């Protein structure tokens, strides 16, 4: 992006600086290099005065700090030193005499020469100009007393410019890129930049120029490692260039380690050197108390750049030094995983048991890349079941299904124990089912059937059966999967019970038996959390969240899946992130958070494609199409739908009804109601036949949402009693069919209570229209206002059920805003300040709102507006 970036997250600093200039006509901005002081100072110079202000800039430079009057030379010409202050003011003042006070901007004041600093001090004392000064902190900057006096005078207003918050950084990235950004990409940029605006810009510019940051299918994300610009590398490496050999080696050791206990580091680097590096803000110490004191580089980006520039032999030597020291120092408190990695990177060969333990430790942290590389090393040393199953699992999680299959098959031939062999057969069956084009025509079902016929009697035969139920569930055969899976969930063999529970959790959810699914998933997770075999017990957490969402526990599901997704994003594994993203997208859709659902769905789609699993990408595509359709973006919805048609649909048919439902809903938004009704009815019939009652109710509800309540009413009686969501939806369907405004308002309230904001907004809009037909304008306005409140939470929702709701309400959005603020107790002046309008405008809006509501005072507003919706989100 060329030109200045938008100024985001700096309202507080700007307001404080404007206030300081108004009161004292001088302000100092202090902060680390690159934090954004100059950008803020530039904005301060433009505040309130438009183009009528003359602005002159003085820049301190390290190269000229010892040259007398170097910084202000261009402003004073040949004036004698004792006339320099007058000459400087004259230069600045002469352009616009008698108008807005001119402003002198002094940038990087820490590098001013003493003479220039003295003259500037006189200018400040003369009080004829506004002066903004920026000063770099965070480094060992030695300024003379005359220079530092510019910002150390206690009467001079000083504002510390801190790094941007994570929220502001995220907002800035989204604003600059102009579209949704994948969560891991956001996290990487946020973590690495640590709120430093300069670092962030260089990272983004470098990634864009190098092709690492790309917009694919409407989602910005990293498609290759970060690219560092020469400016950024030079800025960082220049800090370390003056160090002597001991200082450089200490920095390189910490860069390789990432973080190293101080007790260990002090055996490799002189303590005096470490203390000096800390004084120079190159190293920081963290921890203490119950955890060991750990030394880290001052900024994570520094370590990445230093490691990239480090010669291979240096990395080898320093890794060996770290590994040897960790072994030699008693009580070094170094994580075994870290030591094993140092040994490996230093050319050593850790023993098999330590490799396996380290691989498991990496897997717990969801670092499947590191876990897989360690497990593969272990397989090469000794092809055991544990090493092979770990390696195969990790390779599959990284999308290398052929590699996973190869390791499992080669190791299988070398094992004798039937229990271990069964574990690898299960891995092979999964890879053949999930993978694309592996082993010719052999699929997972056939693998399990062959094993069942060749293995001796034992619990492994039940393991094979449990996996067939998982495959049946994934293929949408709920009725075939559920009875058999439920019969095995209490199996004495932990592996059998876990696999069966997975099939049963999802099948129960889609059968609209959510409470049973929630209980089963919680039990399965607790039982398998520390299971001594490869696998991910967190899949049961996803099963539990999905069950909550299907059951109507939207708020709890939203909270849980947000945490699961954030943890997955913060760790290297990609499939865990994809699963969390697609489930979170589903929950967001049920809540009506359409922008969020779209971003998450696109994220999941791209991740599944990265993993070589295009069939699963169709699940994500269903959420993306539905989100776009519910925003009225039908052209984009059809584009995503066309993309989904390119992905194979075999095997993973569980979520296919949602993709077809999204297509039908798009047709309704396009105005092709007859086609939409026919398609939705057909999908609902299919779901009912398969026992997928939860999905059936979602589709039946869509008929009501598009105004076809009679069709919905004919189908809803075939859905058995279910969870909270099903019964709230049923009430909406029946109220619409009966055209009963009171019942519709009650159903809308039930939907609002469980957090189905978009469905509730549509139901309240329908209630408003029904009340209007019943000649009850006050009730109509109340329901319409509730609809508007809920719709505001739904991120640009524009569904058929919302069209015309504003007409039924009779109030503009601004009138609703003003009425709501008045209801909360805000005065006219406070409302005017918050909405940036005049008090007279507030009075006019309130007058019209009172007239339309049929009330005469603020106290009466609650009777027509009702309570605020989800105040915690406002």
C-alpha positions in Angstrom: 0.0 0.0 0.0 1.5 3.3 -1.1 1.0 6.5 0.9 0.4 6.8 4.7 -1.4 4.1 6.4 -4.7 4.9 8.2 -4.2 6.1 11.8 -6.0 3.5 14.0 -6.1 3.0 17.7 -4.6 6.4 18.5 -7.7 8.4 19.6 -6.5 8.7 23.1 -3.0 10.0 22.1 -4.5 12.4 19.6 -7.0 13.8 22.1 -4.3 14.3 24.7 -1.9 16.0 22.3 -4.7 18.3 21.0 -5.5 19.2 24.6 -1.8 19.9 25.5 -1.4 22.1 22.5 -4.6 24.1 23.4 -3.4 24.6 26.9 0.4 24.8 26.7 1.2 25.1 23.0 3.8 22.3 23.3 3.6 18.5 23.6 6.3 15.8 23.6 5.6 12.3 22.2 7.8 9.6 23.6 8.1 6.0 22.3 10.2 3.3 20.8 11.5 3.4 17.3 8.8 2.6 14.8 5.9 2.8 17.2 4.2 5.6 15.3 5.3 8.9 16.9 5.9 10.7 13.7 2.6 9.5 12.2 0.7 10.7 15.3 2.7 14.0 15.3 1.7 14.6 11.6 -2.0 14.0 12.5 -1.7 16.3 15.5 -0.4 19.0 13.2 -3.5 18.7 11.0 -6.1 18.6 13.9 -8.7 21.3 13.9 -7.0 23.9 11.7 -7.3 22.5 8.2 -4.8 23.9 5.7 -4.5 27.3 7.3 -1.7 26.2 9.6 1.9 26.5 8.5 3.9 23.5 9.6 7.7 23.4 9.6 9.7 20.3 10.4 13.1 20.0 12.1 14.7 16.6 12.1 17.4 15.4 14.5 19.9 13.1 12.8 22.6 10.9 14.5 25.1 11.8 11.7 24.9 15.6 12.5 24.3 15.6 16.2 27.8 17.0 16.8 27.5 19.8 14.2 26.5 23.2 15.7 23.0 24.3 14.6 22.9 21.6 12.0 19.2 20.7 12.6 17.9 24.2 12.1 20.4 25.6 9.6 18.0 25.7 6.7 15.6 27.9 8.8 18.1 30.5 10.1 20.3 31.1 7.1 23.3 33.2 8.0 21.8 34.7 11.1 24.2 35.1 14.1 23.7 32.5 16.9 22.2 35.1 19.2 19.5 35.9 16.5 18.9 32.3 15.6 15.7 31.9 17.6 14.2 35.1 16.1 15.2 33.9 12.6 13.6 30.5 13.1 10.3 32.0 14.4 10.3 34.5 11.5 10.7 31.7 9.0 7.8 29.8 10.4 5.5 32.8 11.1 5.9 34.7 7.9 3.6 32.5 5.8 0.3 33.0 7.5 0.5 35.9 9.9 -2.6 36.6 11.9 -4.2 33.2 11.2 -3.9 29.8 13.0 -0.8 29.5 15.1 1.9 27.9 13.1 3.3 24.6 14.2 6.9 23.5 14.5 7.4 19.7 14.4 10.7 18.5 15.9 11.2 14.9 15.0 13.8 12.6 16.6 14.8 15.2 19.1 17.2 12.8 20.9 19.6 13.3 17.9 19.5 17.1 17.9 22.8 19.0 18.3 23.1 21.1 21.5 23.0 24.4 19.7 19.7 23.6 17.9 18.2 22.3 21.1 19.0 25.5 22.9 17.5 27.7 20.1 14.3 25.5 20.1 14.1 25.9 23.9 14.0 29.7 23.3 11.3 29.3 20.7 9.1 27.3 23.1 9.6 29.9 25.8 8.6 32.7 23.5 5.2 30.9 23.1 4.4 32.2 19.6 4.3 28.7 17.9 2.7 25.4 18.6 5.5 22.8 19.0 5.2 19.0 18.7 8.4 17.0 19.7 9.0 13.3 19.2 11.7 11.5 21.2 12.8 7.9 20.7 13.0 5.7 23.8 13.9 2.1 24.4 17.6 2.4 23.4 20.7 3.7 25.1 20.5 7.2 23.6 23.0 9.6 25.2 21.7 13.1 24.8 23.3 16.3 26.3 21.6 18.1 29.1 20.6 21.0 26.8 19.0 18.5 24.4 17.2 16.4 27.0 15.9 19.6 28.6 13.4 19.8 25.7 11.4 16.9 27.1 12.5 16.5 30.8 11.0 19.8 32.0 8.3 18.7 34.4 6.0 21.5 33.1 6.1 20.2 29.5 3.2 17.9 28.6 4.5 14.4 27.7 2.6 11.6 26.1 4.0 8.1 26.0 3.1 6.4 22.7 2.8 2.7 23.5 2.7 -0.1 20.9 -0.7 -0.7 19.3 -3.0 -3.1 21.0 -3.7 -6.4 19.4 -7.2 -5.3 18.6 -6.0 -2.1 16.9 -3.3 -4.0 15.0 -5.9 -6.4 13.7 -8.2 -3.5 12.7 -5.3 -1.8 10.9 -4.4 -5.0 9.0 -7.9 -5.5 7.9 -8.2 -1.8 6.9 -5.0 -1.9 4.9 -5.7 -5.2 3.0 -9.4 -4.2 2.5 -10.8 -7.7 3.0 -11.1 -10.6 5.5 -7.8 -12.0 6.7 -7.2 -15.5 7.9 -6.9 -15.9 11.6 -3.4 -17.4 11.7 -2.1 -14.6 9.3 -3.5 -12.0 11.7 -2.0 -13.7 14.7 1.4 -14.0 13.0 1.5 -10.3 12.0 0.2 -9.2 15.4 2.7 -11.4 17.3 5.7 -10.5 15.3 5.1 -6.8 15.0 4.1 -6.5 18.7 2.2 -3.3 18.0 5.2 -1.6 16.2 3.6 0.2 13.3 6.8 0.4 11.3 7.6 -3.3 11.7 4.0 -4.1 10.7 4.1 -2.0 7.6 7.5 -3.5 6.5 6.2 -7.0 7.2 3.0 -6.4 5.1 4.8 -4.6 2.3 7.5 -7.3 2.2 5.0 -10.1 2.2 2.9 -8.5 -0.6 5.9 -7.7 -2.7 7.4 -11.2 -2.3 4.1 -12.9 -3.0 3.9 -14.5 0.5 0.7 -12.6 1.4 -2.0 -13.4 -1.1 -5.8 -13.0 -1.5 -7.2 -16.3 -2.5 -11.0 -16.9 -2.9 -11.6 -13.6 -1.1 -9.4 -14.3 1.9 -6.0 -12.8 2.6 -3.4 -15.2 4.0 0.2 -16.2 4.0 0.9 -18.8 1.3 4.6 -19.0 2.0 6.9 -17.8 4.9 7.2 -14.2 5.8 9.4 -12.0 3.6 11.4 -9.3 5.4 12.2 -6.1 3.5 15.8 -4.8 3.4 14.6 -1.8 5.3 13.4 -4.0 8.2 16.4 -6.2 8.2 18.8 -3.2 8.2 16.8 -1.5 10.9 17.1 -4.5 13.2 20.6 -5.8 12.3 22.0 -2.3 12.7 21.2 -2.5 16.4 23.5 -5.5 16.8 26.2 -4.4 14.5 28.3 -2.6 17.1 28.4 -5.6 19.4 31.7 -7.4 20.1 32.2 -11.1 19.6 31.0 -12.1 23.0 27.8 -9.9 22.7 27.0 -11.3 19.2 27.4 -14.9 20.4 25.1 -14.3 23.4 22.5 -12.8 21.1 22.8 -15.7 18.6 22.5 -18.3 21.4 19.2 -16.7 22.6 18.0 -16.4 19.0 18.5 -20.2 18.5 17.0 -21.1 21.8 14.0 -18.8 21.5 14.1 -18.5 25.3 16.7 -20.0 27.6 16.8 -20.2 31.4 19.3 -17.6 32.7 21.1 -20.3 34.8 21.9 -22.2 31.6 22.8 -19.1 29.6 25.2 -17.9 32.2 27.4 -21.0 31.7 27.7 -20.0 28.0 28.0 -16.2 28.1 29.6 -13.9 30.7 27.0 -12.5 33.1 28.4 -9.0 32.6 27.8 -9.3 28.8 24.2 -10.4 29.4 23.6 -7.5 31.8 25.0 -5.0 29.3 22.7 -6.4 26.6 19.7 -6.1 28.9 20.6 -2.5 29.6 20.7 -1.8 25.9 17.2 -3.3 25.6 18.5 -6.2 23.4 17.6 -8.9 25.9 14.7 -9.2 28.4 14.2 -11.5 31.3 10.8 -13.1 32.0 9.4 -15.5 34.6 10.7 -15.9 38.1 8.9 -17.2 41.1 7.6 -20.7 40.5 8.9 -20.6 36.9 12.6 -20.3 35.9 13.9 -16.9 34.9 14.2 -17.0 31.1 16.1 -14.8 28.8 14.6 -13.8 25.5 15.4 -11.3 22.7 13.7 -8.0 23.1 11.5 -8.6 20.0 10.6 -11.9 18.3 11.2 -10.5 14.9 14.9 -9.9 15.9 15.4 -13.6 16.5 13.8 -14.6 13.2 16.0 -12.3 11.2 19.2 -13.2 13.2 18.5 -16.9 12.7 17.9 -16.4 9.0 21.2 -14.7 8.6 23.2 -17.1 10.7 25.7 -19.4 8.9 24.8 -23.2 9.0 28.0 -24.1 10.9 27.3 -21.5 13.5 23.9 -22.9 14.1 25.4 -26.4 14.4 28.0 -25.3 16.9 25.6 -23.2 19.0 22.9 -25.9 19.1 25.6 -28.4 20.3 26.7 -25.9 22.9 23.1 -25.5 24.2 22.5 -29.3 24.3 25.7 -30.0 26.1 25.1 -27.3 28.6 21.6 -28.4 29.3 22.9 -31.9 30.1 25.8 -30.7 32.2 24.1 -28.0 34.3 22.3 -29.5 37.3 18.8 -28.1 37.7 18.9 -26.2 34.4 15.1 -26.6 34.1 15.2 -27.0 30.4 12.2 -28.7 28.6 13.2 -32.1 27.3 11.7 -31.3 23.9 14.0 -28.3 23.6 17.1 -30.3 24.5 16.2 -33.1 22.0 15.8 -30.5 19.3 19.2 -28.9 20.2 20.8 -32.3 20.1 19.3 -33.1 16.7 20.2 -29.7 15.3 23.7 -30.0 16.7 24.3 -33.3 14.8 23.6 -35.6 17.7 21.4 -38.7 17.8 18.9 -38.7 20.8 17.9 -42.2 22.0 14.6 -43.7 20.9 12.7 -43.2 24.2 13.6 -39.5 24.4 12.7 -39.0 20.7 9.3 -40.5 21.3 8.7 -38.5 24.5 9.8 -35.3 22.7 7.5 -36.1 19.7 4.6 -36.6 22.1 5.4 -33.3 23.8 5.4 -31.5 20.5 2.1 -33.1 19.6 0.5 -31.9 22.8 1.5 -28.4 21.7 -0.1 -29.2 18.3 3.3 -28.7 16.5 2.7 -31.6 14.1 5.6 -30.6 11.9 8.2 -30.9 14.8 6.4 -34.0 16.2 6.4 -35.6 12.8 10.1 -35.0 12.1 11.1 -36.4 15.5 8.8 -39.4 15.1 10.2 -40.1 11.6 13.7 -40.0 13.0 12.5 -42.5 15.6 11.0 -44.8 12.9 14.3 -44.8 11.0 16.0 -45.9 14.2 13.5 -48.5 15.2 10.2 -49.1 13.3 7.9 -49.5 16.4 4.2 -49.1 16.5 4.4 -46.0 18.7 6.9 -44.2 16.4 5.1 -45.2 13.2 1.6 -44.2 14.5 2.9 -40.9 15.7 4.7 -40.2 12.4 1.7 -41.3 10.3 -0.7 -39.1 12.3 1.5 -36.1 12.0 2.2 -36.5 8.3 -1.6 -36.8 7.7 -2.2 -33.7 9.8 0.2 -31.8 7.5 -1.6 -33.1 4.4 1.0 -35.7 3.4 -1.4 -38.6 3.2 0.8 -40.6 0.9 3.7 -40.3 3.3 1.5 -41.3 6.3 0.2 -44.3 4.4 3.7 -45.4 3.4 5.1 -45.3 6.9 2.1 -47.2 8.3 2.2 -49.9 5.7 5.9 -50.4 5.9 5.9 -50.7 9.7 2.8 -52.9 9.7 4.8 -55.7 8.0 7.3 -55.6 10.8 4.9 -56.0 13.7 3.6 -59.2 15.3 1.4 -57.9 18.2 -2.3 -57.9 16.8 -3.2 -54.9 19.0 -0.4 -52.8 17.5 -1.1 -54.1 14.0 -4.8 -53.1 14.5 -3.8 -49.6 15.4 -1.8 -49.2 12.1 -4.6 -50.9 10.1 -7.0 -48.2 11.5 -4.5 -45.5 10.4 -4.3 -47.0 6.9 -8.1 -47.3 6.6 -8.4 -43.6 7.6 -5.8 -42.5 5.1 -7.5 -44.4 2.3 -10.8 -43.0 3.2 -9.7 -39.4 3.7 -6.9 -39.2 1.2 -7.3 -38.4 -2.5 -6.3 -41.0 -5.0 -4.3 -43.2 -2.7 -3.7 -46.9 -3.3 -5.8 -47.1 -6.5 -9.3 -48.3 -5.9 -8.7 -49.6 -2.3 -10.8 -47.7 0.1 -11.1 -47.5 3.9 -14.2 -49.7 4.1 -12.4 -52.5 2.2 -9.3 -52.2 4.4 -11.4 -52.7 7.5 -13.4 -55.6 5.9 -10.1 -57.4 4.9 -8.7 -56.9 8.4 -11.8 -58.3 10.0 -11.5 -61.4 7.9 -7.8 -62.0 8.6 -7.3 -60.9 12.2 -7.7 -63.4 15.1 -10.6 -62.8 17.6 -10.0 -59.9 19.9 -11.1 -56.3 20.8 -9.5 -55.0 17.6 -12.4 -56.5 15.6 -14.7 -54.1 17.6 -12.2 -51.3 16.8 -12.7 -52.0 13.1 -16.5 -52.0 13.5 -16.4 -48.7 15.4 -14.4 -47.1 12.6 -17.0 -48.3 10.0 -19.6 -46.4 12.0 -17.4 -43.3 11.8 -17.3 -43.7 8.0 -21.0 -44.2 7.9 -21.6 -41.1 9.9 -19.3 -39.0 7.8 -21.2 -40.2 4.7 -24.5 -39.0 6.2 -25.9 -42.5 7.0 -27.0 -41.4 10.5 -29.5 -44.3 10.9 -26.8 -46.9 10.0 -24.1 -45.4 12.3 -25.9 -44.5 15.5 -27.2 -47.8 16.9 -24.0 -49.7 16.4 -21.8 -46.8 17.7 -23.9 -46.4 20.8 -23.5 -50.1 21.5 -19.7 -49.7 21.7 -19.2 -46.4 23.6 -18.8 -48.3 26.9 -16.3 -50.8 25.5 -13.5 -51.8 27.9 -10.9 -51.1 25.2 -10.3 -47.4 25.4 -9.6 -47.1 21.7 -12.8 -48.8 20.7 -14.8 -46.6 23.1 -13.2 -43.4 21.8 -13.8 -44.2 18.1 -17.3 -45.3 18.7 -18.0 -42.1 20.8 -16.9 -40.0 17.9 -19.4 -41.6 15.5 -22.1 -41.4 18.2 -21.5 -37.8 19.1 -22.1 -36.5 15.7 -24.9 -38.9 14.9 -26.7 -37.9 18.1 -26.3 -34.2 17.3 -27.8 -34.5 13.8 -30.6 -36.7 15.2 -31.4 -33.7 17.4 -30.4 -35.5 20.6 -28.0 -32.8 21.6 -28.0 -33.2 25.3 -27.0 -36.9 25.0 -24.2 -35.9 22.5 -22.9 -33.2 24.9 -22.7 -35.7 27.8 -21.1 -38.4 25.7 -18.5 -36.1 24.2 -17.5 -34.8 27.6 -17.1 -38.3 28.9 -15.0 -39.4 25.9 -12.7 -36.4 26.1 -12.0 -37.1 29.8 -11.4 -40.8 29.1 -9.0 -40.2 26.2 -7.2 -37.0 27.2 -4.1 -39.0 28.2 -4.6 -42.0 26.0 -1.3 -43.8 25.2 -1.8 -43.9 21.4 -1.7 -41.4 18.6 -4.9 -39.4 18.1 -6.4 -36.1 19.1 -8.8 -36.2 22.0 -9.8 -32.6 21.2 -12.0 -33.9 18.4 -14.5 -34.7 21.2 -14.4 -31.1 22.3 -15.5 -30.2 18.7 -18.2 -32.8 18.9 -19.4 -31.2 22.2 -19.5 -27.7 20.8 -21.3 -28.8 17.6 -23.9 -30.6 19.8 -24.4 -27.4 21.8 -24.9 -25.5 18.7 -27.4 -27.9 17.3 -29.2 -28.1 20.7 -29.6 -24.3 20.8 -26.9 -23.5 23.4 -25.5 -20.9 21.1 -23.9 -18.5 23.6 -22.0 -21.3 25.4 -21.0 -22.9 22.1 -19.8 -19.6 20.8 -17.6 -19.0 23.8 -16.2 -22.5 23.8 -15.4 -22.7 20.1 -13.8 -19.2 20.1 -11.3 -20.5 22.7 -10.7 -23.8 20.8 -10.1 -21.9 17.6 -7.8 -19.3 19.2 -5.7 -22.1 20.7 -5.6 -23.9 17.4 -4.5 -20.8 15.5 -1.7 -20.1 18.0 -0.2 -23.6 17.4 1.4 -24.9 14.2 -1.1 -27.7 13.4 -3.3 -26.9 10.5 -6.1 -29.5 10.6 -7.0 -28.6 14.1 -7.4 -25.0 13.0 -9.5 -26.1 10.0 -11.9 -28.2 12.2 -12.2 -25.4 14.7 -12.8 -22.8 12.0 -15.6 -24.8 10.3 -17.4 -25.5 13.5 -17.0 -21.9 14.6 -18.4 -20.8 11.2 -21.5 -23.0 11.8 -22.0 -21.5 15.3 -21.5 -17.9 13.9 -24.2 -18.6 11.3 -26.7 -19.8 13.9 -25.9 -16.6 15.8 -26.3 -14.4 12.7 -22.7 -13.2 12.8 -22.4 -13.3 9.0 -19.1 -11.5 8.3 -17.4 -13.7 10.9 -19.0 -16.9 9.5 -17.9 -16.0 6.0 -14.3 -15.3 7.1 -14.1 -18.5 9.1 -15.7 -20.6 6.3 -13.2 -19.3 3.8 -10.4 -20.0 6.3 -11.5 -23.6 6.7 -11.9 -24.1 3.0 -8.3 -22.9 2.2 -6.9 -25.0 5.1 -8.7 -28.2 3.9 -7.4 -27.6 0.4 -3.9 -27.1 1.8 -4.2 -30.5 3.5 -5.3 -32.3 0.3 -8.9 -32.8 1.5 -11.1 -31.0 -1.0 -14.2 -33.1 0.1 -14.1 -31.4 3.5 -13.8 -28.0 1.8 -17.4 -28.5 0.7 -18.5 -28.4 4.3 -16.9 -25.0 4.7 -18.3 -23.9 1.4 -21.8 -24.5 2.7 -21.3 -21.9 5.4 -19.7 -19.4 3.0 -22.6 -19.6 0.5 -25.2 -19.3 3.3 -23.4 -16.3 4.8 -23.2 -14.5 1.5 -26.9 -15.3 0.6 -28.1 -14.0 4.0 -26.2 -10.7 3.2 -27.9 -10.5 -0.1 -24.6 -11.0 -2.0 -26.1 -13.5 -4.4 -23.5 -13.1 -7.2 -20.7 -13.9 -4.8 -22.7 -16.8 -3.3 -23.1 -18.3 -6.7 -19.4 -18.0 -7.4 -18.5 -19.9 -4.2 -21.2 -22.5 -5.1 -19.6 -23.0 -8.5 -16.2 -23.5 -6.8 -17.7 -26.1 -4.5 -18.9 -28.0 -7.6 -15.3 -28.6 -8.5 -14.6 -30.5 -5.3 -15.5 -34.2 -5.1 -18.6 -34.9 -3.1 -18.1 -38.7 -2.4 -17.7 -40.1 1.1 -18.2 -36.9 3.1 -22.0 -36.4 2.5 -22.8 -35.5 6.1 -23.0 -31.8 5.5 -24.2 -32.0 1.9 -27.8 -31.0 2.9 -26.4 -27.6 4.2 -24.7 -26.9 0.9 -27.9 -27.6 -1.1 -29.9 -25.6 1.5 -27.5 -22.6 0.9 -28.1 -22.9 -2.8 -31.9 -22.9 -2.3 -31.8 -20.0 0.1 -29.7 -18.1 -2.5 -32.5 -18.8 -5.0 -35.0 -17.3 -2.6 -32.9 -14.1 -2.2 -32.7 -13.9 -6.0 -36.5 -13.9 -6.1 -36.9 -17.4 -7.5 -39.2 -18.5 -4.7 -40.8 -21.4 -6.5 -37.5 -23.0 -7.1 -36.4 -22.3 -3.6 -39.5 -23.9 -2.1 -39.1 -27.0 -4.2 -35.5 -27.4 -3.3 -35.9 -26.8 0.4 -38.8 -29.2 0.6 -36.8 -31.9 -1.2 -33.8 -31.4 1.2 -36.1 -31.5 4.2 -37.7 -34.8 3.0 -34.3 -36.4 2.5 -33.1 -35.3 6.0 -36.3 -36.7 7.6 -35.8 -40.0 5.9 -32.2 -40.3 7.1 -33.1 -39.3 10.7 -31.2 -36.1 10.5 -33.9 -34.2 12.3 -31.7 -31.2 13.3 -30.8 -30.4 9.7 -34.4 -31.1 8.7 -35.6 -28.4 11.1 -33.0 -25.9 9.9 -34.3 -26.4 6.3 -38.0 -26.3 7.3 -37.3 -23.1 9.2 -35.9 -21.6 6.0 -39.3 -22.0 4.4 -40.8 -19.8 7.1 -37.9 -17.3 6.8 -38.6 -16.8 3.1 -42.4 -16.3 3.8 -43.6 -19.8 2.9 -45.0 -20.8 6.3 -47.7 -23.1 4.9 -45.1 -25.4 3.3 -43.1 -25.4 6.5 -46.2 -26.2 8.6 -46.9 -29.3 6.5 -43.4 -30.7 7.3 -42.8 -29.6 10.9 -45.1 -32.2 12.4 -42.8 -34.9 11.2 -39.9 -33.6 13.3 -40.0 -35.3 16.7 -39.6 -33.2 19.9 -36.0 -32.1 20.2 -33.6 -29.6 21.8 -34.1 -25.9 22.6 -33.4 -24.7 19.1 -35.8 -27.1 17.5 -38.6 -26.2 19.8 -38.0 -22.4 19.5 -37.9 -22.9 15.7 -41.1 -25.0 15.8 -42.9 -22.2 17.6 -41.8 -19.7 14.9 -43.0 -22.0 12.1 -46.4 -22.6 13.7 -46.9 -18.9 14.5 -46.2 -18.0 10.9 -48.6 -20.6 9.6 -51.3 -19.3 12.0 -50.5 -15.6 11.2 -50.7 -15.0 15.0 -48.9 -11.8 16.0 -48.8 -12.6 19.7 -47.5 -16.1 19.1 -45.0 -14.7 16.6 -43.6 -12.2 19.1 -43.4 -14.9 21.8 -41.5 -17.2 19.3 -39.2 -14.3 18.4 -38.4 -13.7 22.1 -37.6 -17.4 22.6 -35.1 -17.3 19.6 -33.6 -14.1 21.0 -33.1 -15.7 24.5 -31.0 -18.6 23.0 -28.9 -16.1 20.9 -30.3 -16.9 17.5 -30.2 -13.1 16.7 -30.9 -13.2 13.0 -33.8 -15.7 13.2 -35.2 -13.6 16.1 -34.8 -10.4 14.1 -36.8 -11.9 11.3 -39.4 -13.2 13.6 -39.8 -9.8 15.3 -40.1 -8.2 11.8 -42.8 -10.7 10.9 -44.6 -10.0 14.3 -44.4 -6.2 13.5 -46.1 -6.7 10.2 -48.8 -9.0 11.7 -49.5 -6.4 14.4 -49.7 -3.7 11.8 -52.3 -5.7 9.9 -54.2 -6.1 13.2 -54.2 -2.3 13.6 -51.9 -2.3 16.7 -49.3 0.3 15.8 -47.8 0.4 19.2 -47.1 -3.3 19.4 -45.9 -3.2 15.7 -43.4 -0.5 16.5 -42.2 -2.3 19.6 -41.5 -5.5 17.7 -39.9 -3.6 14.8 -37.6 -1.9 17.2 -36.6 -5.2 18.7 -36.0 -6.5 15.2 -33.7 -3.5 14.5 -31.7 -4.0 17.7 -31.1 -7.7 16.8 -30.4 -7.0 13.2 -27.7 -4.6 14.2 -25.8 -7.6 15.7 -26.0 -9.6 12.5 -23.2 -8.0 10.4 -25.0 -6.7 7.3 -27.8 -9.2 7.2 -30.3 -8.7 4.4 -32.6 -11.7 4.2 -36.1 -11.9 2.8 -37.5 -12.0 6.3 -35.9 -8.6 7.1 -37.0 -6.7 4.0 -39.7 -4.2 4.8 -39.0 -4.3 8.6 -38.0 -0.7 8.6 -41.3 0.2 6.9 -43.2 -1.7 9.6 -41.2 0.0 12.3 -41.8 3.5 10.9 -38.6 4.8 12.4 -35.3 5.6 10.8 -32.1 3.9 12.2 -31.0 7.3 13.6 -34.3 7.7 15.4 -33.9 4.3 16.9 -30.3 5.2 18.0 -31.4 8.4 19.7 -34.4 6.7 21.3 -32.2 3.9 22.7 -29.7 6.4 24.1 -32.5 8.4 25.7 -33.9 5.2 27.2 -30.5 4.4 28.8 -30.6 7.8 30.6 -28.4 9.9 28.4 -29.1 13.6 28.2 -29.6 15.4 24.9 -26.1 16.8 25.1 -24.6 13.4 25.8 -26.5 11.9 22.9 -25.4 14.7 20.6 -21.7 14.2 21.6 -21.9 10.5 21.1 -23.5 10.6 17.7 -21.7 13.8 16.6 -24.9 15.7 15.9 -26.4 18.9 17.3 -28.7 19.0 20.3 -31.5 20.5 18.1 -31.2 17.4 15.9 -31.4 15.2 18.9 -34.6 17.0 20.0 -36.1 16.6 16.5 -35.3 12.9 16.4 -36.8 12.3 19.8 -40.0 14.3 18.9 -40.6 12.1 15.9 -39.8 8.9 17.8 -42.2 9.9 20.6 -44.9 10.6 18.0 -44.5 7.3 16.2 -44.3 5.3 19.4 -47.3 7.1 20.9 -45.4 8.1 24.1 -44.8 11.4 25.8 -41.6 10.9 27.9 -38.3 9.1 28.2 -39.8 7.0 31.0 -42.3 5.5 28.5 -39.7 4.3 26.1 -39.0 1.0 27.8 -42.6 0.0 27.4 -42.3 0.1 23.6 -38.6 -0.6 23.0 -38.2 -3.4 25.5 -34.8 -4.2 27.0 -31.5 -3.7 25.1 -30.4 -6.7 23.2 -27.1 -8.3 24.3 -25.7 -5.2 26.1 -22.4 -7.0 26.7 -21.6 -6.8 23.0 -22.2 -3.1 22.6 
